[in-house]
């Protein structure tokens, strides 16, 4: 009875220890400079497909992720946010669901006014299109919506919103083709009253589509816009400055149309120079053979653009002469605390069969070797970079390693340590399957704790049997 009592005591002790650690196992996401762990409760339904996304960071380093998700026949726009310590609230908010009369059209965009997020998306209603502004109540955290512009006959794509802290207003750009060809447009809105100016046309070419617009605001509140336009396979990259008072500067041509130049990205570096990056395709049918897609850049100095130069892919010295690489879809960011310019891009190469997202930085205008950002060889796309006020570089991208396209997330900390990568919009395991895994761990722990008692009981039984045999022998 004494050994049975000890056995029960050990079992109860094992269960108590397991119960104490279970809440820690199931705790929320935790991230620091040496380790990244995440709870097993899925942030989104497994199997949902992320079409596109946009990210923003506020002055206190809280992250905001908005993305378009496809489930069944309809899309929906979802939102996730993190604390300043990059702990993500894994209960997604569904901001708007598509229906038969209100179709989501193109990717959403998000920005922050101080600590509060504001987002925009394009919609289609029959033959009419428009832009909706989504805003969150500071107190209740409930989202509401209002139409910014509507009744545009024709296609409207890719609205981008940014907050201008100098003038306390929003800048909203988009492309639409109600005049026949796609053109770039801008509206400026008061961030308090949400009253918007009349649309201003940024591009001027009437013969070709002006598409894939992008822009950035400088410290003085001026806007710097880039886009691509021109005949097929000879598209050029154009730039235009818009002053904080709305005055338009002259349109400037960055590339000459020798090659196909598309998907421009723009950043202002540590010396306040405008840097533009784009896909430079050297072949009329890029992608048929590797070695035809490159990331090029040009820098604006004294109102002139430098000769364009290649910045991607990075070619390691050990790569064989027969190896080829494609690099495209640049994302750029200035890490302000260290005055470092960072570049991420999609890469596909036959050397080492490498595929995914690569990242590299520039030091004193000298580009450093690249390294993989995504750690699984897999077709990844659409990288986006953000910088925090404490010197962290936050990286996002989409890839399909979990069968469907999901948004992945990784951090390069100020001490140059990297976090692991994690899918923010879906996890590889669901809650219940993981619970069973922990149940098995608990059972195993209990078994290990009870082994000494079972051994002692077995030894005691053997000693007792030996003692009885000796007593019986002595009686004989």
N, C-alpha and C positions, 0 to 999 in steps of 0.2 A: 504493500500500500504506500510505503514511503517513496518508492521509485515512481509509482504512478502519479503521486502528488507532485513530485519534481518535474515529471514529464509534462503534466498539465500546466504547471507554472511556466515552463520554458515556451510552450506553445502560445500561451497568453502573452508572454513577454515579446515574442516574435511578432504577433499580431499588433501589439501596441506600438512597437517600433515602426512597423510598416504603415500603420495608420498615421503616425506622426510625420512621416516623410511623404505620404501621398499628396497632401495639399501643396507641398513644394514642387513635386513633379508636375502637378496640374496648374501651376501658377501661370501668371501672364508672361508675356514676352519679356526677356531680360537681355540687355546687351551692354557690354563694356569693352575696354580696349583689348582684352585678351580672349574673349569668349563670346559666343553668340548662341543663345538657346531660345527655343520658342515653344509655346505650349501646343498641345496636340488637338485643340479644338479648332476646327477649320474656320478660316475667315470667310470663305465663300463656298458655294455648292460645288462639289467635285463635278467636273465635266463641263463647266461653263467656259466659254471661249472669250478671251479678251481681244477686242479688235484694235484698240488704241488707248493711249493714256496720256496724262499730263501731270506734272508735279510742281509744287511750290514749297517755299520755306518762309516762315515769318521771322520777325526780328528776334524772337526768343528761341529760334531753332526747332520749332514744331513743324513737322512735315505734313503735307497735304497731297493726297493722291486721288485723282478722279479718273475713271476709266469707263469705257463702253464695253459692255458684256453682252454676249449673245447666248440666250437660253431658249431653245426651241425656235419658234418662228419670229420672235420679237427681240429687239435689243432693249437694254436698260442701262442707265448711267448710274454708277455706284461711286461711293466716296469712302475713303479710309483716312485716318489721321494718326499721328504719333505724338507722344510727349517730347519735350526737349531732350530727353535721354534716349530717344528713338524707341521707346516702348509703344508698340502699335495697339490701338484699340481694334480688336479683331472682329468686332461686330460691324459689318459694313452697313452703310446707309444707302438705300436705293432711292436716289433723288428723283428719277422720272422713269416711267415705263412707257415704252412705245405701244401704240394701238393702231387700229385701222385708219384713223383720221389724223394722227399725230406721229409722224415718222421721225426718228432721230437721224440727222443727216450730218455726216462727217464727225471728226473727233471733238471732244469737249476740251476746254482750257480752264485753268484755275490760277488765281493770284490771291494775295492777302493784303488787306488794309489793316495795318498794325497787326493784330492777332486774329482777325476774322477773315474767313475765306469767302471769296466771290468767284463764281464760275459762269461760263457761257457755253451754249451749244447751239448748233444749227438744226432747224426742224423743217419738215416739209408737210404741207397740208394740201393735198391735191396738186394743183399746178403752182401754188404759191409757196414761197420759202421765207424764212426769217431767222432771227437770233433771239434766244431767251437768256435772261440773266437770272442766275440762282444766287440767293443770298441767305446767310444764316443769322438768325436772331442771336444777339450777344448773350442774352439772359437765358432764353428757353432752349437754345441750340436747335431750334426747329427751322427747317429750310422753307423758303417761299420762292416764288418765281414771278417774273414780269417780262413782257415782251419788249425788247429794245427796238427792233425793227422788223417789219413784216410786209407781206404783199409784194415781195420781189418776185417777178415772173422770171423764172429761170433758175439755174443751179446756184447754190450758195455753199461755200466750203470753208472749213478750217478757221473758225473764229479764234482769235488769240486776244486775251485780256491781260493787261498789266496795270499796276497801280503806280502812279506818279506821286511820290511823297512830297515833292517840292511844291506842286500845285494842288495837292490833295484831290486829284481827279483820276479817272480811269481812261486808259487808251485801249481802243478796241479796233482790231484790224481783221479783215476777211477778204475773200475773193468771191466774185459772182460774175455771171455772164448775162445779165439782163439786157446788155447792149449788144449782144452777139458773141463777143469773145470774153474770156475771163479777164477781169481787171482787179487791181488791188485797191482796197478802200480803207478809210480810217474814220472813226468817230471818237470824240472826246466827251466824257460824261462827268458831271459833278458827283463826287463820291458821297455827298450828303443828301442832295435832292434827287439824284439819279436822273437828272435832266441831261439829254444828250444833244450834241451839236448835229448839224446836218452832215450827211456823209461827204467825205472829201476823197476824190479820186487821186491815187498816188501814181499809178502807172499811166502811160500816155499812148502806147503803141496800139493802134486799131487793127493791125493786120494779124497779130499773133496773140495767143493766150499768155497772160501774165499770171503765173501760178507759183505755188510753194513759197508763199510769203513768210517772212520771219522778221522780228524786230527786237530791239533792246533799247532801254532808256538809260541815258548817262546821268552823272551826278547833278547836272544842271537842269534836268527835266526835259532834255531834247530827245527825240526819237530817231533811231537809225534803222532804216528798213532795207531789206534785200528780197529779191525774187528772181525767178528765171522766166525768160520769154524768148521767142524766136522760132525759126523753122525747125522741123523735126531733125534730130541728130546734130543740130548746130545751135542749140539754145545758148543764150548768153546769161550772165549774172549781172543784175543791175542793182544800184544802191541809190537811196535818196534820204537826205536828212530833213526832218521836220522839227522846227524850233518849238520851244515850249509854248509860245504864243500861237502856234498853228501855222506859221509861215512855212511855205514849202521851198526848199532849196532845189537847185537844178538836179535832174536825174543824171547819174554817172554810170558809165559802162565799165565793168571790171574785166570781163573777158571779151574776146574778139569774135567768137563764133567758129573758130577753127575746129573745136571739138564740142561734143555735147556736154554742157555744164548744167547740173541740176541740183536740187536739194540744198540750198545755201543755209549756212548757220553763221551767226554773228556774235562777237564778243568784244568787249573793250578791255585792253590789257592793262598792266600795271603802270604803263607810261601814257595812259589815256589815248592810245592809238586804236583805231578801228581795225579788227581782224575779221576777215570773211573766209569761210571754208565752204567747199562744195565738192560734189562728185564730178570728176573729170573723166569722161569716157573716150578712149582713144580709138574705139571701133564702132562702126555703125550698128553693130549687133552685140553690145557688151554682154559678157556673161557666157557667150557660146564657148569661148576659150578663156582660161584664167590669164591674168596679166593685162586685162583691158579696162579695169576700173581702178581709179586712184582717188585719193583725197588730196585736193590742192588748196592752197591758201594765198591770199594777198593782203598786204598791210597798207593802210592809208596814212601817208605822211605828207604833211604840208600840202594838203588838198590833192595829192597825186597817189595813184595806186602803184605799189611795187610790182615788179615782174612776178607772175604767179609761180609757185614752186610746190613740189610734192612733199606731203607730210605723212602720207599713209599709202601702202603699208610700210612698216619698218622691216628692213631686210637684214636679218642677222648674217654675220660673217660666215657662219658654217653652212648656210643654205646652199645646196648644190646649184650649179649654173642652169640646170634643167628645171628647177623649181619655179613656180609662178604663183602669184598671189593677187587677189582682188580685195580692195578696201573701198568702203562706201558708207554713206549715211553718217556724217559727222555730228557729234555733240560736243560742245565746248563750254568751258566754265573757267572763271578767274577765281582762284583760291585767295581771297583778299588778304587774309591774315599773314600769308607767306608770299604774296605777289607771284604766284605760280599759275601759269596757264596750262589747263589740262584738256586733252582731246581723247574722245572715245569714238570708235567706229566699228562697223561690221567688217568681218574678215573671213575670207574663204581661201585656203591655199592647199596645194598638193604637197608642199614640204611638211613633213610630219603629220599630214592629214589634219591640219589644224583648222577649226571653224568655230566661230562664236563672236564675242565682243572683245576687242583689244583696247588698251588704254596706255597713253604715254603723256609726259609733261615736257614743258619747255623751260629751260633755265638760261637766263640772259640771252634769249633768242637762239639758243642751241637746243635742238630737240633730242630728248633722251630715248634710249631703247624702250620698246613697248613691252607689255606683259599682258597675259590673259586676264580679263575682268570676269568673264563667265568661265567657270572651271570645268564644264562638261563640253566636249566637242559636239556641238549641236548648232543647227541654224538658229541664230539669235538675231534680233533686229531692234531698231528704234531705241538706241541708248539715249539717256538723259542724265545730266549731271547738275548737282547743286552744291554750293559751298555753305558751311555754317560759320558763325561768327567766332567759334573757338578753333577753327582750323581743320575741321573734318570735311572730307570730300564724300558726298553721298551719291551713289550710282544706282540707276534703274535701267532695266531693259526688259524685253519680251523674249521668251523662248518656249519651246514646246516639249521640253524633256518630260513633262508630266502629261504627255499625250496631247493636251490642248494648250493653246497659247496662254501663258500666265505672266504676270509682272514679277520680275525678280529684283532683289534689293541687296546692296552690299555697301560697306563703308570703308574708306581709308582714313584712319584716325590721325590726329595731329602728330602723334608719335611715330607715324609711318606704318603702324600695324594695321593689318586688314582683318575685317570680320569675315565670317563665313557668308555664303550667299543663301538666300531663302526666298521662296515664292510667297509673295504677300497675298495673292488673290486666290490661292488654293494650295492645299497641302497634300502630300503623297499618301498619308494615312488618315483614316477617319477616327473619330473619337472612340467608338465602341471597339474597333479592332485593337486600338492602343490600350484601352482599359484591360482587355483580356491579356495583353502582353504584361501589364503591370500586375495583374492577378497571378500570372504564372511566376513572376519575380517574387511576389510575396510568398506564394506556396513554396518556392525553392528556398527562400530565407528561413521559413519555418522548418523545413526538412533539415537544413543545415544545423539549425539550433537544436533540433531534437536528436541528432545523431549521437552526441556524447551520452545522453540519457539512455538511448537504446543500447549503446555499447556497454554501459555500466550495468544495465539490466541483464544483458546477455552474459557478461562475466559473472555477475552475482548468481545467475541460474546455474552456470557451469560449476562454480565453487560449491554451491549447495548440493548439486548432484554428486560431486566428488566426495563431499563430507558424508552424505547419506551412504554412499557405497563403502566408505571406510568404516562407518559405524556397523553396517551389516556384516562386513568382513570380520570385525572384531567380535561380534556376537557369535560368529561361527567358531 
